[in-house]
């Protein structure tokens, strides 16, 4: 588990650095995005990853890694939106945005550690393509919950699904880094 924790932190550090740079470039314009818009953006990225995994020809020179990073960052933005609500204008300074980012990562990593303990790091035996499919499944669940105005009868909420999506994407990036 110690190795997983270190690998997880390395992946998140890469994602966090990009989040910071984009925050410097664009500010926190993402604060105006409604949850379904973020969900759709993540869905597009996951669909592209699946397409890259299935198709031999690529017409855009970006691989799976950048898309998984995008999935992680957009999912963290969605978790922040869930907690803070949607803004009419960008309303966060960069330092406040990164504090919220770090808070959501901490909660999500803790969930991963607890699940990893119970499941015995089963993800290490999974393929990246399976992790992609699980991300897509979670996104379809989120879309259904959104369409139901957030109501569920027995299922976990939207936040738990976003956290799982982040963790699956981190696992995929760890697998991809180990192949290099």
C-alpha positions in Angstrom: 0.0 0.0 0.0 2.9 2.4 0.6 3.9 2.2 -3.0 0.3 2.9 -4.1 0.2 5.9 -1.8 3.4 7.3 -3.3 2.2 6.6 -6.9 -1.1 8.2 -6.1 0.5 11.3 -4.8 2.8 11.5 -7.9 -0.2 11.3 -10.2 -2.2 13.9 -8.3 0.9 16.2 -8.2 0.9 16.2 -12.0 -2.8 16.9 -12.1 -2.5 19.6 -9.5 0.3 21.4 -11.3 -1.8 21.5 -14.5 -4.8 22.7 -12.5 -2.6 25.5 -11.0 -1.3 26.6 -14.4 -4.7 26.6 -16.0 -6.0 28.6 -13.0 -3.3 31.2 -13.7 -4.2 31.2 -17.4 -8.0 31.2 -17.1 -8.8 32.0 -13.5 -11.7 30.0 -12.0 -14.1 30.4 -15.0 -15.1 26.8 -14.4 -17.1 28.0 -11.3 -20.0 28.9 -13.6 -20.4 25.3 -14.9 -23.4 23.4 -13.8 -22.9 19.9 -12.7 -24.3 18.3 -15.8 -21.9 20.4 -17.9 -18.9 19.0 -15.9 -20.3 15.5 -16.1 -20.6 15.8 -19.9 -17.1 17.1 -20.2 -15.8 14.2 -18.2 -17.9 11.8 -20.3 -16.4 13.2 -23.5 -12.9 12.6 -22.2 -13.8 9.0 -21.1 -15.4 8.3 -24.5 -12.3 9.6 -26.3 -10.1 7.3 -24.1 -12.3 4.3 -25.1 -12.1 5.3 -28.7 -8.2 5.6 -28.5 -8.2 2.1 -26.9 -10.3 0.6 -29.7 -9.1 2.4 -32.8 -5.7 2.0 -34.4 -5.7 5.4 -36.2 -5.4 8.6 -34.2 -6.0 11.9 -35.8 -5.2 14.1 -32.8 -1.8 13.7 -31.2 -2.9 13.5 -27.6 -3.0 10.2 -25.8 -4.9 8.6 -22.9 -2.7 10.2 -20.2 -3.8 13.8 -20.9 -7.5 12.7 -21.0 -7.2 10.8 -17.7 -5.6 13.9 -16.1 -8.6 15.9 -17.5 -11.0 13.5 -16.0 -9.4 13.8 -12.6 -9.3 17.6 -12.6 -12.9 18.0 -13.9 -14.1 15.5 -11.3 -12.4 17.5 -8.6 -14.0 20.7 -10.0 -17.4 18.8 -9.8 -16.8 17.9 -6.2 -16.0 21.6 -5.4 -19.2 22.6 -7.2 -21.2 20.1 -5.2 -19.9 21.6 -2.0 -19.8 25.3 -3.0 -22.7 25.6 -5.4 -22.6 27.2 -8.8 -21.3 30.7 -9.2 -22.6 33.4 -11.6 -19.1 34.7 -12.0 -15.6 33.3 -11.2 -15.5 33.8 -7.4 -12.4 32.0 -6.2 -8.8 33.3 -6.0 -6.2 30.8 -7.1 -5.0 30.1 -3.5 -8.6 29.3 -2.4 -9.2 27.1 -5.4 -6.1 25.0 -4.7 -7.1 24.7 -1.0 -10.5 23.3 -2.1 -8.7 21.1 -4.7 -6.4 19.7 -2.0 -9.3 19.1 0.4 -11.2 17.1 -2.2 -8.1 15.1 -3.1 -7.5 14.3 0.6 -11.0 13.0 1.1 -10.9 11.0 -2.2 -7.4 9.5 -1.4 -8.7 8.4 2.1 -11.6 6.6 0.4 -9.1 4.9 -2.0 -7.0 3.8 0.9 -10.0 2.3 2.8 -11.3 0.5 -0.4 -7.7 -0.6 -1.3 -7.4 -2.2 2.1 -10.7 -4.0 1.8 -10.2 -5.1 -1.9 -6.5 -5.9 -1.5 -5.3 -3.7 -4.4 -7.4 -5.7 -6.9 -7.1 -2.8 -9.3 -3.5 -3.8 -10.0 -4.8 -6.9 -11.8 -7.2 -4.8 -13.9 -6.6 -3.5 -17.4 -6.6 0.2 -18.3 -9.5 -0.6 -20.6 -11.5 -2.0 -17.7 -10.9 1.1 -15.6 -12.1 3.2 -18.6 -15.3 1.2 -18.8 -15.8 1.6 -15.0 -15.4 5.3 -15.4 -18.0 5.4 -18.2 -20.4 3.3 -16.1 -20.0 5.7 -13.1 -20.6 8.7 -15.5 -23.8 7.1 -16.8 -24.9 6.6 -13.2 -24.2 10.2 -12.4 -26.1 11.3 -15.5 -29.1 9.3 -14.3 -28.9 10.7 -10.8 -28.7 14.2 -12.3 -31.7 13.5 -14.5 -33.5 12.3 -11.4 -32.8 15.7 -9.7 -30.3 14.1 -7.4 -32.7 11.6 -5.9 -31.7 8.0 -5.3 -33.5 5.2 -3.5 -30.6 3.0 -2.4 -27.6 4.2 -4.3 -24.6 6.3 -3.3 -24.7 9.9 -4.2 -23.0 11.8 -7.0 -20.0 12.7 -4.8 -19.1 9.1 -4.2 -19.3 8.4 -8.0 -17.0 11.3 -8.8 -14.6 10.1 -6.1 -14.6 6.6 -7.6 -14.0 8.2 -11.1 -11.0 10.0 -9.7 -9.5 6.9 -8.1 -10.1 4.8 -11.3 -8.4 7.5 -13.4 -5.4 7.6 -10.9 -5.1 3.8 -11.1 -5.1 4.0 -14.9 -2.4 6.6 -14.9 -0.3 4.5 -12.6 -0.7 1.5 -14.9 0.2 3.7 -17.9 3.3 5.0 -16.1 4.4 1.5 -15.3 4.2 0.5 -19.0 6.7 3.2 -19.9 
